Amino acid sequence: MDLDWLNAGVKGNYYFDHVFGITDDAWDVYGGANVGYSFDLRDDHDNNGHDGSDFNVGLQIGGRWFWNDKWGVYVEIGGGNVSGFSPGIGLTLKL
């Protein structure tokens, strides 16, 4: 696996279920903002001192579906000023 970037930060989302008339608790639609730090892990083969690491601010939108009271899957697209566009899919857990 070739890892070029590592992002560490926090996300805040607002759920728009009521806007779209979603009454089923199994579905969520959301949008939000994220803030953090992006670490540039690429090798500097030219030894020019380039480091793309920087403070990152961005937005995301997504949706999730729960197959039971705790577990579900999500699909999300988002990005930031450093990290660029990044789609995602994965598992989610309600605490």
C-alpha atoms as an extended CHARMM CRD file, in Angstrom:
* protein
*
        95  EXT
         1         1  MET       CA              0.0000000000        0.0000000000        0.0000000000  PROA      1               0.0000000000
         2         2  ASP       CA              1.3180000000        3.4290000000       -0.9570000000  PROA      2               0.0000000000
         3         3  LEU       CA              0.2450000000        6.0420000000        1.5890000000  PROA      3               0.0000000000
         4         4  ASP       CA              0.7720000000        9.6420000000        0.4280000000  PROA      4               0.0000000000
         5         5  TRP       CA             -1.3960000000       11.5800000000        2.9060000000  PROA      5               0.0000000000
         6         6  LEU       CA             -2.6030000000       11.1760000000        6.4760000000  PROA      6               0.0000000000
         7         7  ASN       CA             -5.4450000000       13.4350000000        7.6310000000  PROA      7               0.0000000000
         8         8  ALA       CA             -6.2440000000       13.9920000000       11.3120000000  PROA      8               0.0000000000
         9         9  GLY       CA             -9.1320000000       16.1720000000       12.3920000000  PROA      9               0.0000000000
        10        10  VAL       CA            -12.7850000000       16.4480000000       13.3520000000  PROA      10              0.0000000000
        11        11  LYS       CA            -16.0500000000       16.5470000000       11.4110000000  PROA      11              0.0000000000
        12        12  GLY       CA            -19.3670000000       18.1150000000       12.2560000000  PROA      12              0.0000000000
        13        13  ASN       CA            -22.5190000000       17.1580000000       10.3350000000  PROA      13              0.0000000000
        14        14  TYR       CA            -26.0770000000       18.4280000000       10.1150000000  PROA      14              0.0000000000
        15        15  TYR       CA            -28.7290000000       15.8270000000        9.2920000000  PROA      15              0.0000000000
        16        16  PHE       CA            -31.2510000000       16.8750000000        6.6290000000  PROA      16              0.0000000000
        17        17  ASP       CA            -33.7090000000       13.9870000000        7.0500000000  PROA      17              0.0000000000
        18        18  HSD       CA            -36.6070000000       16.3500000000        7.8210000000  PROA      18              0.0000000000
        19        19  VAL       CA            -35.8540000000       18.4840000000        4.7320000000  PROA      19              0.0000000000
        20        20  PHE       CA            -36.1770000000       15.4330000000        2.4630000000  PROA      20              0.0000000000
        21        21  GLY       CA            -39.1260000000       13.9930000000        4.3900000000  PROA      21              0.0000000000
        22        22  ILE       CA            -37.1830000000       10.9300000000        5.5710000000  PROA      22              0.0000000000
        23        23  THR       CA            -39.0550000000        9.4030000000        8.5140000000  PROA      23              0.0000000000
        24        24  ASP       CA            -37.3860000000        5.9680000000        8.5210000000  PROA      24              0.0000000000
        25        25  ASP       CA            -34.7350000000        5.8790000000       11.2940000000  PROA      25              0.0000000000
        26        26  ALA       CA            -32.6270000000        3.5190000000        9.1730000000  PROA      26              0.0000000000
        27        27  TRP       CA            -31.6950000000        6.3340000000        6.7220000000  PROA      27              0.0000000000
        28        28  ASP       CA            -29.7260000000        9.5660000000        7.2180000000  PROA      28              0.0000000000
        29        29  VAL       CA            -28.6720000000       12.2870000000        4.7710000000  PROA      29              0.0000000000
        30        30  TYR       CA            -26.1120000000       14.8120000000        5.9960000000  PROA      30              0.0000000000
        31        31  GLY       CA            -23.7210000000       17.5950000000        5.1230000000  PROA      31              0.0000000000
        32        32  GLY       CA            -21.0580000000       19.2650000000        7.1700000000  PROA      32              0.0000000000
        33        33  ALA       CA            -17.6240000000       20.7340000000        7.6530000000  PROA      33              0.0000000000
        34        34  ASN       CA            -14.2670000000       19.3310000000        8.6910000000  PROA      34              0.0000000000
        35        35  VAL       CA            -11.0880000000       20.8200000000       10.0780000000  PROA      35              0.0000000000
        36        36  GLY       CA             -7.7230000000       19.2750000000       10.8330000000  PROA      36              0.0000000000
        37        37  TYR       CA             -4.1740000000       18.7980000000        9.6460000000  PROA      37              0.0000000000
        38        38  SER       CA             -3.0130000000       16.9580000000        6.5090000000  PROA      38              0.0000000000
        39        39  PHE       CA              0.3980000000       15.2850000000        6.7340000000  PROA      39              0.0000000000
        40        40  ASP       CA              2.2630000000       14.9410000000        3.4220000000  PROA      40              0.0000000000
        41        41  LEU       CA              4.0280000000       11.5570000000        3.5650000000  PROA      41              0.0000000000
        42        42  ARG       CA              5.4370000000       11.5890000000        0.0230000000  PROA      42              0.0000000000
        43        43  ASP       CA              9.1830000000       11.0610000000       -0.3660000000  PROA      43              0.0000000000
        44        44  ASP       CA             11.2030000000       14.1280000000       -1.3260000000  PROA      44              0.0000000000
        45        45  HSD       CA             13.4050000000       12.3980000000       -3.9260000000  PROA      45              0.0000000000
        46        46  ASP       CA             14.7280000000       15.7080000000       -5.2890000000  PROA      46              0.0000000000
        47        47  ASN       CA             15.7030000000       16.9660000000       -1.8200000000  PROA      47              0.0000000000
        48        48  ASN       CA             14.0600000000       20.3140000000       -2.5470000000  PROA      48              0.0000000000
        49        49  GLY       CA             12.5440000000       20.6060000000        0.9320000000  PROA      49              0.0000000000
        50        50  HSD       CA              8.9710000000       20.4300000000       -0.3610000000  PROA      50              0.0000000000
        51        51  ASP       CA              6.4630000000       19.5100000000        2.3300000000  PROA      51              0.0000000000
        52        52  GLY       CA              2.7620000000       19.7830000000        1.4740000000  PROA      52              0.0000000000
        53        53  SER       CA              1.6300000000       19.3030000000        5.0880000000  PROA      53              0.0000000000
        54        54  ASP       CA             -0.7670000000       22.0250000000        6.1720000000  PROA      54              0.0000000000
        55        55  PHE       CA             -3.9150000000       23.0090000000        8.0750000000  PROA      55              0.0000000000
        56        56  ASN       CA             -6.9600000000       21.6130000000        6.2330000000  PROA      56              0.0000000000
        57        57  VAL       CA            -10.5590000000       22.9040000000        6.1050000000  PROA      57              0.0000000000
        58        58  GLY       CA            -13.2620000000       21.2710000000        4.0010000000  PROA      58              0.0000000000
        59        59  LEU       CA            -16.8470000000       20.1660000000        3.4280000000  PROA      59              0.0000000000
        60        60  GLN       CA            -18.5560000000       16.8000000000        3.0410000000  PROA      60              0.0000000000
        61        61  ILE       CA            -21.9600000000       15.3570000000        2.1000000000  PROA      61              0.0000000000
        62        62  GLY       CA            -23.1510000000       11.8180000000        2.5330000000  PROA      62              0.0000000000
        63        63  GLY       CA            -25.7430000000        9.3120000000        3.5070000000  PROA      63              0.0000000000
        64        64  ARG       CA            -25.9520000000        6.2550000000        5.6960000000  PROA      64              0.0000000000
        65        65  TRP       CA            -28.2300000000        3.2670000000        6.1220000000  PROA      65              0.0000000000
        66        66  PHE       CA            -28.5290000000        1.1580000000        9.2950000000  PROA      66              0.0000000000
        67        67  TRP       CA            -29.4400000000       -2.5270000000        9.0670000000  PROA      67              0.0000000000
        68        68  ASN       CA            -30.0520000000       -2.6720000000       12.8460000000  PROA      68              0.0000000000
        69        69  ASP       CA            -30.1000000000       -0.2680000000       15.8310000000  PROA      69              0.0000000000
        70        70  LYS       CA            -26.2930000000        0.0920000000       15.9530000000  PROA      70              0.0000000000
        71        71  TRP       CA            -24.5870000000       -0.8350000000       12.6600000000  PROA      71              0.0000000000
        72        72  GLY       CA            -24.7900000000        0.6220000000        9.1850000000  PROA      72              0.0000000000
        73        73  VAL       CA            -22.9120000000        1.6430000000        6.0560000000  PROA      73              0.0000000000
        74        74  TYR       CA            -22.1170000000        5.1310000000        4.8000000000  PROA      74              0.0000000000
        75        75  VAL       CA            -21.1810000000        6.7330000000        1.4860000000  PROA      75              0.0000000000
        76        76  GLU       CA            -19.5690000000       10.1660000000        1.5730000000  PROA      76              0.0000000000
        77        77  ILE       CA            -17.8250000000       12.6470000000       -0.7020000000  PROA      77              0.0000000000
        78        78  GLY       CA            -15.8370000000       15.5710000000        0.5460000000  PROA      78              0.0000000000
        79        79  GLY       CA            -12.6370000000       17.4630000000        0.3650000000  PROA      79              0.0000000000
        80        80  GLY       CA            -10.5410000000       20.2610000000        1.6760000000  PROA      80              0.0000000000
        81        81  ASN       CA             -8.0880000000       22.9610000000        0.7010000000  PROA      81              0.0000000000
        82        82  VAL       CA             -5.1090000000       20.5920000000        1.1760000000  PROA      82              0.0000000000
        83        83  SER       CA             -6.4870000000       17.0700000000        0.8770000000  PROA      83              0.0000000000
        84        84  GLY       CA             -8.5500000000       17.6450000000       -2.2660000000  PROA      84              0.0000000000
        85        85  PHE       CA            -11.5530000000       15.5240000000       -3.2560000000  PROA      85              0.0000000000
        86        86  SER       CA            -11.9550000000       12.2450000000       -1.3580000000  PROA      86              0.0000000000
        87        87  PRO       CA            -14.8480000000        9.7940000000       -1.7200000000  PROA      87              0.0000000000
        88        88  GLY       CA            -15.4490000000        7.2700000000        1.0470000000  PROA      88              0.0000000000
        89        89  ILE       CA            -17.4820000000        4.1930000000        1.8930000000  PROA      89              0.0000000000
        90        90  GLY       CA            -17.4390000000        2.2320000000        5.1270000000  PROA      90              0.0000000000
        91        91  LEU       CA            -19.1020000000        1.0000000000        8.2880000000  PROA      91              0.0000000000
        92        92  THR       CA            -20.6810000000        3.2620000000       10.8860000000  PROA      92              0.0000000000
        93        93  LEU       CA            -21.6660000000        2.6240000000       14.5120000000  PROA      93              0.0000000000
        94        94  LYS       CA            -24.2870000000        4.4930000000       16.5670000000  PROA      94              0.0000000000
        95        95  LEU       CA            -23.1440000000        4.9030000000       20.1570000000  PROA      95              0.0000000000
